[in-house]
Amino acid sequence: MRLLLLGGSGQVGSEFRALDRLKDVVVVAPDPGELDVTKPGVSAKAIAAGPWHVVINAAAYTSVDRAESERDLAFAINADAAGTLASETARHSIPLIHISTDYVFDGKKQMPYVETDAPAPLNVYGQSKLAGEHAVAAANPRHVILRTSWVYSPYGHNFVRTILRLAGERDRLTVVDDQRGCPTAASDVARACRDIALLCAQSPEAVPWGLYHFCGKGETTWCGFAKTIVEVASPYLSRMPEIVPISTADYPTPAIRPRDTRLDCRAIASTFAIAPRPWREGLAETLHQLFPASQMS
């Protein structure tokens, strides 16, 4: 199987490349400098350079606040490029796995969202990702869209790495405690993509194409997440900062955040037999990757 991975240097892409390689599976992950999905003709050229059995699109613009002032760029990457990729993969009858976000919802349901709930994004990032979902679904019927949430990993910019950095600098951290969601290890998203990709390549006629939710099992707030990060990482930290809960109103940001974007993952579990693991387990694994083995005691 030959698999093309876009966004290979991002969180999910990096974890995908770190997975144990399966026999007879070749993963090609071009550097963003080699394959700029926003440039005309680039996606078409990459797809035509196959053959590819599956394409995974983990490339995304993910700066939620900066998207408010960079709307055109966010839409160019998250919507336009995704739609072009879907058209090109459809032209060659190639299945496409595309990663989306919980921020397509407004957070007002007060219950975990299912795939059939109506999206209503509150910020430009969420709007651009929803537009990407629509473009992918319209252009390539052989698609699997994975909505995930609160993704973290040992790579790049994410909440876990930020809290660990601040814990080393400050004695007191204030963290929003009225936004609720499901933290998700990028490694788990990568494994889900791999398992679905294998099915797409081996038995495409058996794949129930469409939209699925996938995130860590369990829920918390950003403040609860921060407290758990510090607690689990305590053996490796030089100090234990106080984590103080605050409200969203106390921490204004350019982008409006939804208050409750918990995702219901029963559909992917029943359809693909992919069961999310508790998010605390994913966090522990991530911290093991972040800290040297000599510090693990």
C-alpha positions as CSV (number, residue, x, y, z in Angstrom):
1,M,0.0,0.0,0.0
2,R,1.2,3.5,-0.9
3,L,-0.1,6.3,1.3
4,L,0.3,10.0,0.8
5,L,0.4,12.0,4.0
6,L,-0.1,15.8,3.9
7,G,0.8,17.8,7.0
8,G,3.5,15.3,8.0
9,S,5.3,17.9,10.1
10,G,2.3,18.8,12.2
11,Q,1.1,17.1,15.4
12,V,-0.9,14.3,13.9
13,G,1.4,13.9,10.9
14,S,4.5,13.7,13.1
15,E,2.8,11.0,15.3
16,F,1.7,9.1,12.1
17,R,5.3,9.0,10.8
18,A,6.4,7.8,14.3
19,L,4.0,4.8,14.2
20,D,5.5,1.3,13.7
21,R,5.7,0.7,10.0
22,L,3.5,-2.1,8.7
23,K,4.8,-4.6,6.2
24,D,4.1,-3.6,2.6
25,V,2.9,-0.1,3.6
26,V,4.9,2.9,2.2
27,V,4.2,6.3,3.6
28,V,5.2,9.4,1.7
29,A,5.1,12.6,3.7
30,P,6.4,15.6,1.7
31,D,7.9,18.5,3.6
32,P,5.6,21.6,3.5
33,G,8.3,23.3,1.5
34,E,8.1,20.6,-1.1
35,L,4.3,20.5,-1.3
36,D,2.5,23.8,-0.6
37,V,-1.2,22.9,-0.9
38,T,-2.2,26.5,-1.4
39,K,-0.3,26.9,-4.7
40,P,-2.2,26.2,-7.9
41,G,-1.6,22.8,-9.4
42,V,0.5,21.5,-6.6
43,S,-2.1,19.0,-5.3
44,A,-2.9,17.8,-8.8
45,K,0.8,17.1,-9.4
46,A,1.2,15.3,-6.1
47,I,-1.8,13.1,-6.7
48,A,-0.8,12.3,-10.2
49,A,2.7,11.3,-9.0
50,G,1.1,8.2,-7.3
51,P,-0.2,5.6,-7.5
52,W,-1.7,6.2,-4.1
53,H,-4.1,3.8,-2.3
54,V,-5.1,6.4,0.3
55,V,-4.4,10.1,0.9
56,I,-4.5,11.5,4.5
57,N,-4.9,15.2,4.8
58,A,-3.5,16.3,8.2
59,A,-2.4,19.7,6.8
60,A,-4.3,22.6,8.5
61,Y,-4.1,26.2,9.7
62,T,-4.6,25.8,13.4
63,S,-3.9,29.2,15.0
64,V,-7.3,29.9,16.3
65,D,-6.7,33.5,17.4
66,R,-4.5,34.5,14.5
67,A,-7.2,33.2,12.1
68,E,-9.4,36.2,13.1
69,S,-6.9,38.5,11.4
70,E,-5.7,36.0,8.7
71,R,-9.1,34.8,7.4
72,D,-8.0,34.5,3.8
73,L,-5.0,32.3,4.8
74,A,-7.1,30.1,7.1
75,F,-9.7,29.5,4.4
76,A,-7.0,29.0,1.7
77,I,-5.5,26.1,3.7
78,N,-8.5,24.7,5.6
79,A,-11.2,25.0,2.9
80,D,-9.9,25.8,-0.6
81,A,-6.9,23.4,-0.4
82,A,-8.9,20.7,1.1
83,G,-11.5,21.0,-1.6
84,T,-8.9,20.9,-4.3
85,L,-7.3,17.8,-2.8
86,A,-10.7,16.1,-2.6
87,S,-11.3,16.9,-6.3
88,E,-8.0,15.5,-7.3
89,T,-8.3,12.4,-5.3
90,A,-11.8,11.8,-6.7
91,R,-10.4,12.2,-10.2
92,H,-8.1,9.2,-9.6
93,S,-10.7,7.3,-7.4
94,I,-8.5,7.6,-4.3
95,P,-10.0,7.5,-0.8
96,L,-9.4,10.7,1.3
97,I,-9.1,10.8,5.0
98,H,-9.5,14.4,6.3
99,I,-9.1,15.8,9.8
100,S,-11.5,18.4,11.2
101,T,-12.3,19.9,14.5
102,D,-14.8,20.2,17.4
103,Y,-14.7,24.0,16.9
104,V,-17.3,23.6,14.1
105,F,-19.8,23.7,17.0
106,D,-21.0,26.6,19.1
107,G,-20.9,24.7,22.4
108,K,-24.5,25.4,23.4
109,K,-25.9,21.9,23.3
110,Q,-24.7,21.0,26.8
111,M,-24.4,17.4,25.8
112,P,-21.8,15.6,23.7
113,Y,-22.2,16.3,20.0
114,V,-23.1,13.6,17.5
115,E,-22.3,13.7,13.8
116,T,-25.8,14.7,12.8
117,D,-25.9,17.8,15.1
118,A,-25.9,21.1,13.1
119,P,-22.6,22.9,13.2
120,A,-22.5,26.6,14.1
121,P,-18.8,27.8,14.4
122,L,-18.1,30.9,16.5
123,N,-14.8,31.8,15.1
124,V,-12.9,32.0,11.7
125,Y,-10.9,28.9,12.4
126,G,-14.1,26.8,13.0
127,Q,-15.7,28.4,9.9
128,S,-12.8,27.6,7.7
129,K,-12.7,24.0,8.9
130,L,-16.4,23.6,8.4
131,A,-16.0,24.9,4.9
132,G,-13.3,22.3,4.4
133,E,-15.6,19.5,5.5
134,H,-18.3,20.6,3.0
135,A,-15.7,20.9,0.2
136,V,-14.3,17.4,0.9
137,A,-17.8,15.8,1.1
138,A,-19.0,17.5,-2.1
139,A,-15.9,16.7,-4.2
140,N,-15.0,13.1,-3.2
141,P,-17.7,10.6,-2.2
142,R,-15.0,8.2,-0.9
143,H,-14.0,10.3,2.1
144,V,-13.8,9.8,5.8
145,I,-13.8,13.0,7.8
146,L,-12.6,12.8,11.4
147,R,-13.6,15.5,13.8
148,T,-11.3,15.6,16.8
149,S,-10.6,18.0,19.7
150,W,-8.0,19.5,22.0
151,V,-5.2,17.8,20.3
152,Y,-1.8,17.6,22.0
153,S,1.5,15.8,21.4
154,P,5.3,16.1,22.1
155,Y,5.5,18.2,18.9
156,G,4.8,21.8,18.0
157,H,2.6,24.3,19.8
158,N,-0.1,22.8,22.0
159,F,-1.7,23.1,25.5
160,V,0.4,20.4,27.1
161,R,3.7,21.9,26.0
162,T,2.5,25.4,27.0
163,I,1.5,24.4,30.5
164,L,4.8,22.6,31.0
165,R,6.8,25.7,29.9
166,L,4.8,28.0,32.1
167,A,5.1,25.6,35.1
168,G,8.8,26.1,34.9
169,E,8.5,29.8,34.8
170,R,5.7,30.7,37.2
171,D,4.4,29.9,40.7
172,R,0.8,30.6,39.8
173,L,-1.1,29.8,36.6
174,T,-4.6,31.1,35.8
175,V,-6.5,28.8,33.5
176,V,-10.1,29.0,32.0
177,D,-12.4,26.6,33.8
178,D,-15.7,27.2,32.0
179,Q,-14.9,25.6,28.6
180,R,-15.3,21.9,28.5
181,G,-14.0,19.3,26.0
182,C,-12.2,16.1,25.3
183,P,-8.4,16.2,25.2
184,T,-7.0,13.9,22.5
185,A,-3.5,12.6,22.0
186,A,-2.3,13.2,18.4
187,S,-0.9,9.6,18.5
188,D,-4.4,8.3,19.0
189,V,-5.7,10.3,16.0
190,A,-2.7,8.9,14.0
191,R,-3.6,5.3,14.9
192,A,-7.2,5.9,14.0
193,C,-6.2,7.3,10.6
194,R,-3.9,4.3,10.0
195,D,-6.6,1.8,10.8
196,I,-9.1,3.5,8.6
197,A,-6.6,3.9,5.8
198,L,-5.8,0.1,5.9
199,L,-9.5,-0.6,5.5
200,C,-9.8,1.9,2.7
201,A,-7.0,0.3,0.8
202,Q,-7.8,-3.3,1.4
203,S,-11.6,-3.3,1.2
204,P,-12.9,0.1,-0.2
205,E,-16.2,-1.4,-1.0
206,A,-16.8,-2.2,2.7
207,V,-15.9,1.3,4.0
208,P,-18.9,3.3,5.4
209,W,-17.8,6.7,4.0
210,G,-18.7,9.8,5.8
211,L,-18.2,11.9,8.9
212,Y,-17.1,10.6,12.3
213,H,-16.1,12.0,15.7
214,F,-12.9,10.8,17.4
215,C,-11.4,12.2,20.6
216,G,-10.0,11.1,24.0
217,K,-12.4,9.3,26.3
218,G,-13.6,11.4,29.2
219,E,-14.0,15.1,29.6
220,T,-12.5,18.1,31.5
221,T,-12.1,21.8,31.4
222,W,-8.9,23.6,30.4
223,C,-8.2,24.2,34.0
224,G,-8.8,20.6,34.9
225,F,-6.5,19.6,32.0
226,A,-3.8,21.9,33.3
227,K,-4.0,20.5,36.8
228,T,-3.7,16.9,35.5
229,I,-0.8,17.9,33.3
230,V,1.1,19.3,36.3
231,E,0.1,16.4,38.5
232,V,1.2,13.7,36.1
233,A,4.4,15.6,35.2
234,S,5.2,16.4,38.9
235,P,8.2,14.0,39.1
236,Y,9.9,15.9,36.3
237,L,9.1,19.5,37.3
238,S,11.3,21.8,39.3
239,R,8.3,23.5,40.9
240,M,4.6,22.8,41.4
241,P,2.7,25.9,40.4
242,E,-0.8,26.7,41.8
243,I,-3.4,26.3,39.1
244,V,-6.2,28.9,39.6
245,P,-9.5,28.6,37.8
246,I,-10.8,31.7,36.0
247,S,-13.8,32.4,33.7
248,T,-13.7,33.0,29.9
249,A,-14.6,36.6,30.6
250,D,-11.4,36.9,32.7
251,Y,-9.3,35.8,29.7
252,P,-10.4,37.6,26.6
253,T,-9.0,36.4,23.3
254,P,-9.5,37.5,19.6
255,A,-11.4,34.4,18.8
256,I,-14.6,33.4,20.6
257,R,-14.3,29.9,22.1
258,P,-17.3,27.5,22.4
259,R,-18.0,26.5,26.0
260,D,-18.7,22.8,25.5
261,T,-17.5,20.8,22.6
262,R,-17.6,17.3,24.0
263,L,-17.8,14.8,21.1
264,D,-19.8,11.5,21.1
265,C,-17.6,8.8,19.6
266,R,-20.0,5.9,19.5
267,A,-20.3,5.9,15.7
268,I,-16.6,5.4,15.0
269,A,-16.5,2.7,17.7
270,S,-19.4,0.7,16.3
271,T,-18.5,1.2,12.6
272,F,-14.7,0.8,12.6
273,A,-14.2,-0.8,16.0
274,I,-12.0,2.1,17.0
275,A,-12.5,2.8,20.7
276,P,-11.0,6.0,22.1
277,R,-8.8,5.4,25.2
278,P,-9.0,7.6,28.3
279,W,-7.4,10.9,27.7
280,R,-5.3,10.7,30.8
281,E,-3.6,7.6,29.4
282,G,-2.7,9.5,26.2
283,L,-1.4,12.3,28.4
284,A,0.9,9.9,30.3
285,E,2.3,8.5,27.1
286,T,2.9,12.0,25.8
287,L,4.8,13.0,28.9
288,H,6.9,9.8,28.7
289,Q,7.9,11.0,25.2
290,L,8.6,14.6,26.4
291,F,10.9,13.7,29.4
292,P,14.1,11.7,29.3
293,A,13.8,8.1,30.5
294,S,16.3,8.9,33.2
295,Q,13.7,11.2,34.8
296,M,10.9,8.6,34.8
297,S,10.6,7.2,38.3
